Amino acid sequence: MAAKAKHVPQRTCIVCRQVKNKRELVRVVRTPDQRVVVDPTGKAAGRGAYLCNTAQCWQTAFQRGALARALKVEISDEDLAALKAYAAGLEP
């Protein structure tokens, strides 16, 4: 009998709605103290939302307010600046 293939978790980008492997997306998390940060491990405590690893999806998320809506939080100017700095380093 053939070995069963390992399950690969799938997640959906909140902007383009593409379903991809969890590791191909970037997780943004609302921490218990209401901060919004990028979660490189994908395991931080809090409500998470996933975005593609492209500048286009991130810019669209900022324009539409998709992150604040998905995380059900008002994003502070400080956190928003940190997220935009992260997005600036992504491929176009």
C-alpha positions in Angstrom: 0.0 0.0 0.0 1.3 3.5 -0.9 2.2 5.9 1.8 -0.3 8.6 2.4 0.8 12.1 1.2 1.5 14.6 4.0 -1.3 17.2 4.4 -0.2 20.7 3.3 -2.2 23.5 5.0 -3.9 25.9 2.5 -4.8 29.5 3.2 -6.5 32.2 1.1 -5.0 35.7 0.4 -7.4 38.3 1.8 -6.9 40.5 -1.3 -6.7 38.3 -4.5 -8.5 35.3 -2.9 -6.0 32.9 -4.3 -5.6 29.7 -2.3 -2.0 28.8 -1.8 0.2 26.7 0.6 0.4 28.4 4.0 4.1 28.8 3.6 3.8 30.7 0.4 1.7 33.5 2.1 2.7 36.1 4.7 0.7 36.0 8.0 -0.2 39.3 9.6 -1.5 38.9 13.2 -3.5 41.0 15.6 -1.8 40.3 18.9 -3.7 40.0 22.2 -2.7 43.6 23.1 -4.3 44.8 19.8 -1.0 45.4 17.9 -0.8 44.4 14.2 2.5 42.8 13.2 3.9 40.5 10.5 4.3 36.9 11.8 7.2 35.2 10.0 6.8 32.0 12.0 3.0 31.7 11.3 2.5 30.6 14.9 2.1 33.8 16.9 -1.0 34.0 19.2 -3.8 36.1 17.9 -6.1 36.6 15.0 -4.3 36.1 11.6 -4.8 37.1 8.0 -2.8 36.0 5.0 -1.4 38.0 2.1 0.5 37.0 -1.0 4.2 37.8 -0.9 3.9 40.5 -3.5 3.9 44.3 -3.2 0.7 44.5 -5.3 -1.5 42.5 -2.9 -0.1 44.5 0.0 -0.7 47.9 -1.6 -4.3 46.8 -2.5 -4.8 45.7 1.1 -3.7 49.1 2.4 -5.9 51.0 -0.1 -9.0 48.9 0.6 -8.5 48.6 4.4 -8.6 44.9 4.0 -6.2 44.1 6.8 -8.2 46.2 9.4 -11.4 44.5 8.3 -9.9 40.9 8.3 -8.3 41.4 11.7 -11.3 43.3 13.1 -9.1 46.1 14.5 -8.2 49.7 14.0 -4.5 49.7 12.9 -2.4 52.3 14.6 -0.2 54.7 12.6 2.9 53.1 14.1 1.8 49.5 13.1 0.7 50.7 9.7 4.1 52.3 9.1 5.9 49.1 10.1 3.6 47.0 7.7 4.3 49.5 4.9 8.0 49.3 5.5 7.8 45.5 5.3 5.7 45.7 2.0 8.3 48.1 0.5 10.9 45.3 0.7 8.7 42.8 -1.4 9.0 42.1 -5.1 6.7 44.1 -7.3 
